[in-house]
Amino acid sequence: MKMIAKRTERSLTLYLSGELDHHAAKDAMAEIDRNLDAALPLRTELELSQLTFMDSSGIAVVLRLYKRMQNLGGSLRLTHVPAQALRVLRTAGIDRIVTIEEGEKKS
């Protein structure tokens, strides 16, 4: 799994690519924490168009990010969520607490 972060003022966009599974989740959480601590964003977007696989460990990553954003008084949204990841997130009920925008990234 690879992550790229882009910051603008009080917004943070995190681009994830590859597989978000139990092997990658710990590193993903640490990288997310570093970026949140540096940016202290009010809005965070988790851009998932290049994510090839997500398992239940990805749910833990999203929930941790959601809780951190709540503590900062900010919001989280997931964008360009691939079908496989969307099924995992919906099965867990994440779509009831986090805004999810599914589908392919538009060029």
GROMACS elastic network, one bead per residue, 0.5 to 0.9 nm:
[ bonds ]
;  ai    aj funct       b0    kb
    1    16     6  0.69693   500
    1    17     6  0.56250   500
    1    19     6  0.52085   500
    1    20     6  0.61730   500
    1    21     6  0.86016   500
    1    24     6  0.60742   500
    1    25     6  0.87422   500
    1    27     6  0.88118   500
    1    28     6  0.78565   500
    1    51     6  0.82435   500
    2    15     6  0.80443   500
    2    16     6  0.57739   500
    2    17     6  0.52094   500
    2    18     6  0.63773   500
    2    19     6  0.84657   500
    2    24     6  0.89525   500
    2    28     6  0.82906   500
    3    14     6  0.65520   500
    3    15     6  0.54567   500
    3    17     6  0.64956   500
    3    28     6  0.75979   500
    3    31     6  0.78692   500
    3    32     6  0.87014   500
    4    13     6  0.82098   500
    4    14     6  0.57588   500
    4    15     6  0.50758   500
    4    16     6  0.67663   500
    4    17     6  0.87139   500
    5    12     6  0.69580   500
    5    13     6  0.57415   500
    5    15     6  0.63229   500
    5    16     6  0.89415   500
    5    32     6  0.87664   500
    5    35     6  0.72349   500
    6    11     6  0.83641   500
    6    12     6  0.58302   500
    6    13     6  0.52291   500
    6    14     6  0.65661   500
    6    15     6  0.82768   500
    7    10     6  0.73791   500
    7    11     6  0.57964   500
    7    13     6  0.64578   500
    7    14     6  0.88146   500
    7    35     6  0.88993   500
    7    39     6  0.69155   500
    7    41     6  0.84104   500
    8    11     6  0.52448   500
    8    12     6  0.65168   500
    8    13     6  0.85813   500
    8    39     6  0.86963   500
    8    41     6  0.89131   500
    9    12     6  0.82363   500
    9    39     6  0.81245   500
    9    41     6  0.78019   500
   10    39     6  0.67748   500
   10    40     6  0.67615   500
   10    42     6  0.53870   500
   10    43     6  0.66682   500
   10    44     6  0.86937   500
   11    39     6  0.76821   500
   11    40     6  0.83332   500
   11    42     6  0.59941   500
   11    44     6  0.58031   500
   11    45     6  0.80029   500
   12    35     6  0.81319   500
   12    36     6  0.79334   500
   12    39     6  0.70243   500
   12    40     6  0.85272   500
   12    41     6  0.59746   500
   12    42     6  0.81515   500
   12    43     6  0.63290   500
   12    45     6  0.63072   500
   12    46     6  0.85590   500
   13    43     6  0.83971   500
   13    44     6  0.56923   500
   13    46     6  0.59809   500
   13    47     6  0.68898   500
   14    32     6  0.79938   500
   14    35     6  0.87362   500
   14    44     6  0.75876   500
   14    45     6  0.61715   500
   14    47     6  0.59246   500
   14    48     6  0.84883   500
   15    45     6  0.83611   500
   15    46     6  0.61668   500
   15    48     6  0.62356   500
   15    49     6  0.80434   500
   15    50     6  0.78941   500
   15    51     6  0.89012   500
   16    19     6  0.86357   500
   16    20     6  0.83419   500
   16    28     6  0.88993   500
   16    46     6  0.73264   500
   16    47     6  0.63105   500
   16    48     6  0.54493   500
   16    49     6  0.77195   500
   16    50     6  0.64495   500
   16    51     6  0.60750   500
   17    20     6  0.81244   500
   17    47     6  0.88875   500
   17    48     6  0.67865   500
   17    49     6  0.74586   500
   17    52     6  0.69598   500
   18    50     6  0.64634   500
   18    52     6  0.51560   500
   18    53     6  0.68539   500
   18    54     6  0.89925   500
   19    23     6  0.88786   500
   19    24     6  0.72630   500
   19    51     6  0.60603   500
   19    52     6  0.54446   500
   19    54     6  0.60665   500
   19    55     6  0.86563   500
   20    23     6  0.76916   500
   20    24     6  0.55764   500
   20    25     6  0.61208   500
   20    28     6  0.80755   500
   20    51     6  0.73711   500
   20    52     6  0.80234   500
   20    53     6  0.60331   500
   20    55     6  0.67498   500
   20    56     6  0.89549   500
   20    57     6  0.71083   500
   20    58     6  0.56319   500
   20    61     6  0.88298   500
   21    24     6  0.54115   500
   21    25     6  0.59035   500
   21    53     6  0.73455   500
   21    54     6  0.56989   500
   21    55     6  0.53586   500
   21    56     6  0.73483   500
   21    57     6  0.55044   500
   21    58     6  0.62618   500
   22    25     6  0.52498   500
   22    26     6  0.74376   500
   22    55     6  0.75525   500
   22    56     6  0.79291   500
   22    57     6  0.52691   500
   22    58     6  0.78295   500
   23    26     6  0.71360   500
   23    27     6  0.81709   500
   23    57     6  0.87156   500
   24    27     6  0.55755   500
   24    28     6  0.60732   500
   24    29     6  0.87350   500
   24    57     6  0.84913   500
   24    58     6  0.88960   500
   25    29     6  0.60962   500
   25    30     6  0.86227   500
   25    57     6  0.59922   500
   25    58     6  0.65775   500
   25    60     6  0.79715   500
   25    61     6  0.64666   500
   26    29     6  0.52450   500
   26    30     6  0.63436   500
   26    31     6  0.87199   500
   26    57     6  0.88745   500
   26    61     6  0.83186   500
   27    30     6  0.51205   500
   27    31     6  0.61307   500
   27    32     6  0.85224   500
   28    31     6  0.51417   500
   28    32     6  0.60331   500
   28    33     6  0.85274   500
   28    61     6  0.72873   500
   29    32     6  0.50739   500
   29    33     6  0.60896   500
   29    34     6  0.86495   500
   29    60     6  0.89130   500
   29    61     6  0.60254   500
   29    62     6  0.89992   500
   29    64     6  0.77011   500
   29    65     6  0.79644   500
   30    33     6  0.51226   500
   30    34     6  0.62927   500
   30    35     6  0.87641   500
   31    34     6  0.51393   500
   31    35     6  0.63137   500
   31    36     6  0.86531   500
   32    35     6  0.51604   500
   32    36     6  0.60953   500
   32    37     6  0.85435   500
   32    61     6  0.88212   500
   32    65     6  0.74529   500
   33    36     6  0.50805   500
   33    37     6  0.60320   500
   33    38     6  0.85333   500
   33    65     6  0.81285   500
   33    68     6  0.84194   500
   34    37     6  0.52259   500
   34    38     6  0.62356   500
   34    39     6  0.86875   500
   35    38     6  0.51278   500
   35    39     6  0.60359   500
   35    40     6  0.80870   500
   36    39     6  0.52172   500
   36    40     6  0.52888   500
   36    41     6  0.66782   500
   36    44     6  0.88354   500
   36    65     6  0.88905   500
   36    68     6  0.81475   500
   36    69     6  0.84911   500
   37    40     6  0.55996   500
   37    41     6  0.86758   500
   38    41     6  0.86942   500
   40    69     6  0.88560   500
   40    72     6  0.70706   500
   41    44     6  0.64786   500
   41    69     6  0.78852   500
   41    72     6  0.74637   500
   41    73     6  0.89350   500
   41    74     6  0.68826   500
   41    75     6  0.87074   500
   42    69     6  0.74181   500
   42    72     6  0.69184   500
   42    73     6  0.66279   500
   42    75     6  0.62649   500
   42    76     6  0.86592   500
   43    69     6  0.78484   500
   43    74     6  0.55000   500
   43    76     6  0.60428   500
   43    77     6  0.81206   500
   44    65     6  0.88885   500
   44    69     6  0.76144   500
   44    74     6  0.76782   500
   44    75     6  0.62525   500
   44    77     6  0.65495   500
   44    78     6  0.86155   500
   45    75     6  0.85298   500
   45    76     6  0.58369   500
   45    77     6  0.50400   500
   45    78     6  0.57585   500
   45    79     6  0.68682   500
   46    62     6  0.86749   500
   46    76     6  0.75636   500
   46    77     6  0.63324   500
   46    79     6  0.61718   500
   46    80     6  0.88062   500
   47    50     6  0.81162   500
   47    51     6  0.87285   500
   47    77     6  0.85374   500
   47    78     6  0.59960   500
   47    80     6  0.60953   500
   47    81     6  0.73407   500
   48    51     6  0.51900   500
   48    52     6  0.87599   500
   48    78     6  0.71997   500
   48    79     6  0.61634   500
   48    80     6  0.55410   500
   48    81     6  0.51969   500
   48    82     6  0.69919   500
   48    85     6  0.86845   500
   48   105     6  0.89864   500
   49    52     6  0.83682   500
   49    79     6  0.74826   500
   49    81     6  0.58283   500
   49    82     6  0.62039   500
   49   102     6  0.89978   500
   49   103     6  0.78316   500
   49   104     6  0.63185   500
   49   105     6  0.60936   500
   50    80     6  0.86637   500
   50    81     6  0.87841   500
   50    82     6  0.81437   500
   51    54     6  0.74677   500
   51    81     6  0.79640   500
   51    82     6  0.70845   500
   51    85     6  0.79739   500
   52    82     6  0.78192   500
   52    84     6  0.81874   500
   52    85     6  0.82776   500
   53    82     6  0.87244   500
   53    84     6  0.68677   500
   53    85     6  0.65739   500
   54    57     6  0.73942   500
   54    58     6  0.55950   500
   54    59     6  0.82511   500
   54    84     6  0.72611   500
   54    85     6  0.53636   500
   54    86     6  0.89822   500
   54    88     6  0.72479   500
   54    89     6  0.89824   500
   55    58     6  0.55558   500
   55    59     6  0.73107   500
   55    85     6  0.76514   500
   55    88     6  0.67882   500
   56    59     6  0.51014   500
   56    60     6  0.68174   500
   56    61     6  0.89825   500
   56    88     6  0.71331   500
   56    89     6  0.84806   500
   56    92     6  0.85066   500
   57    60     6  0.51205   500
   57    61     6  0.64861   500
   57    62     6  0.88373   500
   58    62     6  0.62538   500
   58    63     6  0.85907   500
   58    85     6  0.85249   500
   58    88     6  0.85892   500
   58    89     6  0.84392   500
   59    62     6  0.51344   500
   59    63     6  0.60752   500
   59    64     6  0.85146   500
   59    88     6  0.77665   500
   59    89     6  0.65883   500
   59    92     6  0.75320   500
   59    94     6  0.77735   500
   60    63     6  0.51118   500
   60    64     6  0.60486   500
   60    65     6  0.85365   500
   61    64     6  0.52399   500
   61    65     6  0.62230   500
   61    66     6  0.85877   500
   62    65     6  0.51088   500
   62    66     6  0.60391   500
   62    67     6  0.86441   500
   62    78     6  0.88799   500
   62    94     6  0.83481   500
   62    98     6  0.88986   500
   63    67     6  0.61523   500
   63    68     6  0.85719   500
   63    94     6  0.80093   500
   64    67     6  0.51737   500
   64    68     6  0.61970   500
   64    69     6  0.86314   500
   65    68     6  0.50790   500
   65    69     6  0.61520   500
   65    70     6  0.86098   500
   65    76     6  0.78052   500
   66    69     6  0.51620   500
   66    70     6  0.62424   500
   66    71     6  0.87370   500
   66    74     6  0.89880   500
   66    75     6  0.75889   500
   66    76     6  0.61829   500
   66    77     6  0.88586   500
   66    97     6  0.86046   500
   66    98     6  0.75083   500
   67    70     6  0.50088   500
   67    71     6  0.62567   500
   67    72     6  0.86995   500
   68    71     6  0.50742   500
   68    72     6  0.63441   500
   68    73     6  0.87190   500
   68    74     6  0.85670   500
   69    73     6  0.61751   500
   69    75     6  0.57782   500
   69    76     6  0.66178   500
   70    74     6  0.56209   500
   70    75     6  0.67820   500
   70    76     6  0.85841   500
   71    74     6  0.74963   500
   72    75     6  0.85924   500
   75    98     6  0.84337   500
   76    98     6  0.64317   500
   76    99     6  0.70221   500
   77    98     6  0.59583   500
   77   100     6  0.58669   500
   77   101     6  0.76630   500
   78    81     6  0.67593   500
   78    98     6  0.73799   500
   78    99     6  0.62328   500
   78   101     6  0.60426   500
   78   102     6  0.80731   500
   79    99     6  0.83904   500
   79   100     6  0.60088   500
   79   102     6  0.61760   500
   79   103     6  0.79344   500
   79   105     6  0.83567   500
   80   100     6  0.82087   500
   80   101     6  0.57696   500
   80   104     6  0.53715   500
   80   105     6  0.55009   500
   80   106     6  0.87980   500
   81    84     6  0.83551   500
   81    85     6  0.64276   500
   81    86     6  0.59637   500
   81   100     6  0.73338   500
   81   101     6  0.63672   500
   81   103     6  0.56729   500
   81   104     6  0.73574   500
   81   105     6  0.87830   500
   82    85     6  0.55277   500
   82    86     6  0.60302   500
   82    87     6  0.87816   500
   82   102     6  0.64615   500
   82   103     6  0.59362   500
   82   104     6  0.70133   500
   83    87     6  0.62589   500
   83    88     6  0.88241   500
   83   102     6  0.74780   500
   83   103     6  0.73392   500
   84    87     6  0.53102   500
   84    88     6  0.66158   500
   84    89     6  0.88800   500
   85    88     6  0.51138   500
   85    89     6  0.61699   500
   85    90     6  0.85596   500
   86    89     6  0.50844   500
   86    90     6  0.59707   500
   86    91     6  0.83702   500
   86    95     6  0.88512   500
   86   100     6  0.83910   500
   86   102     6  0.71179   500
   87    90     6  0.52234   500
   87    91     6  0.59516   500
   87    92     6  0.85897   500
   88    91     6  0.52414   500
   88    92     6  0.64091   500
   88    93     6  0.88004   500
   88    94     6  0.88399   500
   89    92     6  0.52585   500
   89    93     6  0.63040   500
   89    94     6  0.52891   500
   89    95     6  0.66695   500
   90    94     6  0.57999   500
   90    95     6  0.56655   500
   90    96     6  0.82798   500
   91    94     6  0.77464   500
   91    95     6  0.88577   500
   92    95     6  0.81698   500
   93    96     6  0.56477   500
   93    97     6  0.76704   500
   94    97     6  0.55903   500
   94    98     6  0.59786   500
   94    99     6  0.85680   500
   94   100     6  0.85797   500
   95    98     6  0.52798   500
   95    99     6  0.62584   500
   95   100     6  0.61761   500
   96    99     6  0.77848   500
  102   105     6  0.89935   500
  103   106     6  0.88803   500
